[in-house]
């Protein structure tokens, strides 16, 4: 019971990201270590959280298209992986369907409950009550966070024995397939992210980092420091060009 309560508190913190400012705390790379910390296995939480983050890295909301609910998937996937003693591959296999089901719950809440708060906010707008509008906004986000955290805590409390029993009957060849999928999905996440970010201007830097890592065996930290230096050089160069342009005197004939 105490473990379920702690997992629910972690979920509450994660789902409040929109109400208190979107600082990306809801991402699996943050939620995973927090779940591992409250369940007494920080190392597994770090490992699973990082793996799920790679898989969901390209998982973003575009317009009205909502992706799977990565907060719920990351929390429950990590929690079940820790309590069952399985690895990141099984956590990834569990996180995907959990995130999909949680999206259905999210959509239902948005369409039913948040619509009610929206109409109440419209009435406050007509009355010129800005505090009422702000209150509806906060109550809407807080209520959603509380509902989802209770759902996640209840699922963890009820589902841990079922998940352990399910994992015990999985054949070895299925587990091997899950391990392969765990290696493919992070690459897919990188590919989705790269398809949105990589263009003709930044592609050379991407391939430069790849060549330094693959052929020159430069550590990731060294590549990151090199990237920071290049960014500073480019930023300073652009600042100097803008300063020169601003110092050019205007035509005095007018």
TAHU-V345457 format. One record per pair of residues at least 12 apart in sequence whose C-alpha atoms are under 6 Angstrom apart, sorted by the first residue. I is the first residue (numbers start at 1). J is the second residue. D is the distance in whole Angstrom. If there is no record, write none. Layout:
# TAHU-V345457
<<I	J	D> <I	J	D>>
This chain:
# TAHU-V345457
<<4	153	5> <4	157	5> <8	149	5> <8	153	5> <11	149	5> <12	145	5> <12	149	5> <14	26	4> <15	145	5> <16	145	6> <19	141	6> <26	71	6> <28	49	5> <28	52	6> <28	53	5> <28	74	5> <29	49	4> <29	50	5> <29	53	5> <32	45	5> <32	46	6> <32	49	4> <32	78	6> <33	45	4> <33	46	5> <48	88	5> <54	186	5> <54	189	6> <55	185	5> <55	186	4> <55	189	5> <56	189	6> <57	189	5> <58	189	5> <58	192	5> <58	193	5> <68	99	5> <68	100	5> <68	103	5> <69	99	5> <69	102	6> <69	103	5> <70	99	6> <72	99	6> <73	95	4> <73	98	5> <73	99	4> <74	95	6> <77	91	5> <77	94	6> <77	95	5> <78	91	6> <84	164	5> <89	178	6> <89	179	5> <89	182	5> <117	136	6> <121	133	5>>
